[in-house]
Structure formats: structure tokens, C-alpha cells
């Protein structure tokens, strides 16, 4: 089971840190990802990280977001800085088997319920 937290309302230029906790099973050797879905839009890839900690980012968040993981604590973090109104969305964390990341949501096996991030202008 995945549980994301840390969402909220922030002004443009502000920061939020999302946390995803995995319970009931270890992260093992799987990759983890963050996706987001804005109202009326499709779910988009945000960032992903391999078991060994190699990060990957969507172009829209490069230089602003940082993904990290603590395998001992079974958590994955998404530090979001310099937030923009277009970052407003429900953010989902997901896990997949295998060490390779994917930008396709269909490659992920488990999903958390999502956490709302709202950035005001």
C-alpha cells in the first residue's frame, strides 16, 4: 500500500515536499515514480527514481523538483521548489517491479490515492 502526503496550498514561487510511504512490503529493487493529473487533463509523468537512487524528471520540472528515496524507511520524497500555478494537480506516487524507471503510468503496479497540490498565482 502506498500513501502520499504533504500536499497543500502554496503561493507561486513557494515550496512543498511530498512524501510517499510504502507499507506492507518493502521497496525491494523496484523503481518509484511520481505522476500528476490536473483537472480535465491526462495523468503526466513528473519524476522517477531507480532503487539505487538515479533520478529522472519531466522537462517541465527539471531544476525545480528533486526526487529522493530512503530504502531503509520505505519512503520516497518529492521536493518541489519554485512552484508555478501550472503545477496544480493531484500528485500520485507509484511503484513498479524491476529497477528501471518508466515515464508510462501503465508500467507501475501499485498506486497511492494521491495528494492535492494547489499553487496560487
C-alpha positions in Angstrom: 0.0 0.0 0.0 1.2 3.5 -0.9 0.3 6.6 0.9 1.2 10.1 -0.3 1.2 13.1 1.9 2.5 16.7 2.0 0.2 18.3 -0.5 -1.5 21.7 0.2 -2.0 25.2 -0.9 1.1 27.4 -1.7 1.7 30.6 -3.5 3.7 30.7 -6.7 7.4 30.6 -6.0 6.9 28.6 -2.9 7.9 25.0 -2.0 6.2 21.8 -0.9 7.6 18.4 -0.1 5.6 15.3 -0.9 6.3 12.0 0.9 5.2 8.6 -0.2 5.3 5.8 2.3 5.2 2.1 1.3 3.7 -0.2 3.8 3.1 -3.9 3.7 6.0 -4.6 1.5 9.5 -3.3 1.0 10.6 -1.2 -1.8 12.8 -4.1 -2.7 14.5 -3.5 -6.0 11.7 -1.5 -7.6 11.7 1.9 -9.2 9.3 4.6 -7.8 7.6 7.3 -9.6 5.5 10.5 -9.2 2.7 11.4 -11.6 0.2 14.2 -11.6 -3.2 14.9 -13.0 -4.7 18.3 -13.4 -8.5 18.8 -13.8 -9.6 17.8 -17.3 -6.1 16.6 -18.3 -4.4 13.3 -18.6 -2.1 11.9 -16.0 1.5 13.1 -16.6 4.9 11.8 -15.6 6.7 14.0 -13.1 9.7 12.2 -11.8 11.0 8.7 -11.1 13.9 7.1 -9.3 15.7 3.8 -9.5 16.3 1.6 -6.5 19.9 2.8 -6.5 18.8 6.4 -6.5 19.2 7.6 -10.1 16.6 10.2 -10.8 14.7 11.1 -13.9 12.5 14.2 -14.5 9.9 15.5 -16.9 11.3 18.6 -18.7 8.6 20.7 -17.1 10.0 20.2 -13.6 13.8 19.8 -14.2 15.7 22.2 -12.0 12.8 22.8 -9.7 11.8 19.3 -8.4 14.0 16.8 -6.7 13.1 13.1 -6.1 14.9 11.0 -3.5 14.3 7.8 -1.6 15.2 6.2 1.7 15.0 2.4 1.2 15.5 1.8 4.9 12.4 3.9 5.7 10.5 2.7 2.7 9.8 6.3 1.6 10.2 8.4 -1.5 10.2 12.2 -1.4 9.5 14.8 -4.0 10.9 18.2 -3.1 9.1 20.8 -5.2 10.6 24.3 -5.3 9.7 27.4 -7.3 6.2 26.2 -7.8 4.1 27.5 -10.6 0.3 27.7 -11.0 0.6 25.1 -13.7 2.0 22.6 -11.2 -1.5 22.5 -9.6 -2.7 18.9 -9.8 -3.3 15.7 -7.8 0.0 14.1 -7.3 0.3 10.3 -7.2 3.2 8.1 -6.2 3.6 4.7 -7.8 5.9 1.7 -7.5 6.9 -0.9 -10.1 8.9 -4.1 -10.0 12.3 -4.0 -11.7 15.0 -1.4 -11.3 14.3 0.5 -14.5 12.1 3.6 -14.4 9.3 4.4 -16.8 7.5 7.5 -17.8 4.5 5.5 -18.6 2.0 5.0 -15.8 1.0 1.7 -17.2 4.3 0.3 -16.2 3.7 0.8 -12.5 2.0 -1.9 -10.4 0.9 0.0 -7.3 -0.6 3.5 -6.8 -1.3 5.6 -3.9 -4.6 7.6 -3.5 -3.0 11.0 -4.4 -2.5 14.3 -2.7 -3.7 17.7 -3.9 -1.2 20.4 -4.7 -2.6 23.8 -5.4 -0.4 26.7 -6.4 -2.0 30.2 -6.4 -0.8 33.0 -8.6 
